[in-house]
């Protein structure tokens, strides 16, 4: 992830992630795939496209995961999704732990977003031990905490994502532009796709946010 660069040290990951299996996850249930030993700071280039990945990488999945198990991983490790061939959703909630350096960097470079809003209610905070309260005091919300699923919780990916972006690009009038706001991976997908289709495109950064801006010159 591009924004990790400011706090990228081999001995101290900017972000550690703990994924929890709230139900059994099998090989055909959309498990997360992971490429051990690949990611920042060793690999500074972006991951290769899926069609160019090695077969053993495509099969390197976190499965089976029995209900109640967890995976602790460095967020910089290259990872991705796999098809869910079952008839019901696969859930894998997680907790993210920031290093002090990365937390300070996010606080200084961004004015909003999910990293700068409290997500713990005062009632939950009051139930924690004194030691836990020392580590989580900055997470306490000053107002109400949203609950439920966000409207855009399920986002298009892969072929569907590219088809939707291509349709919007091809609908552009001459000298018109199109903006896509998303994470670094998504913005780079838009950049590659726009250039493949003959559009001008660039990525713009403002603080910790990114967007891809494409335009039609003809």
NORNOR-V279719 format. One record per backbone hydrogen bond with DSSP energy under -0.5 kcal/mol. NH is the residue of the N-H (numbers start at 1). CO is the residue of the C=O. If there is no record, write none. Layout:
BEGIN
{{NH,CO} {NH,CO}}
END
This chain:
BEGIN
{{4,1} {5,2} {6,3} {7,4} {8,5} {9,7} {9,12} {12,9} {16,97} {17,73} {18,95} {19,17} {19,71} {20,93} {21,69} {22,20} {25,65} {29,26} {30,83} {33,80} {34,60} {35,78} {36,34} {38,35} {40,76} {42,39} {43,39} {44,42} {52,49} {53,50} {57,54} {58,54} {59,55} {60,57} {61,59} {62,32} {63,61} {64,25} {65,25} {66,64} {68,21} {69,66} {71,19} {73,17} {73,71} {75,15} {77,74} {78,38} {80,33} {85,28} {85,83} {95,18} {97,16} {98,96} {99,14} {103,99} {104,100} {105,101} {106,102} {107,103} {108,104} {109,105} {110,106} {116,113} {117,114} {119,139} {120,139} {125,121} {126,122} {127,123} {127,124} {128,125} {133,129} {134,130} {135,131} {136,132} {137,133} {139,136} {140,137} {141,120} {146,144} {153,150} {155,153} {160,157} {161,157} {162,158} {163,159} {164,160} {165,161} {166,162} {167,163} {168,164} {169,165} {170,166} {171,167} {172,169} {175,216} {176,173} {178,214} {180,212} {182,180} {182,210} {187,183} {188,184} {189,185} {190,186} {191,187} {192,188} {193,189} {194,190} {195,191} {196,192} {197,193} {198,195} {199,194} {200,215} {202,213} {204,211} {206,209} {208,109} {209,206} {210,182} {211,204} {212,180} {213,202} {214,178} {214,212} {215,200} {216,176} {217,215}}
END
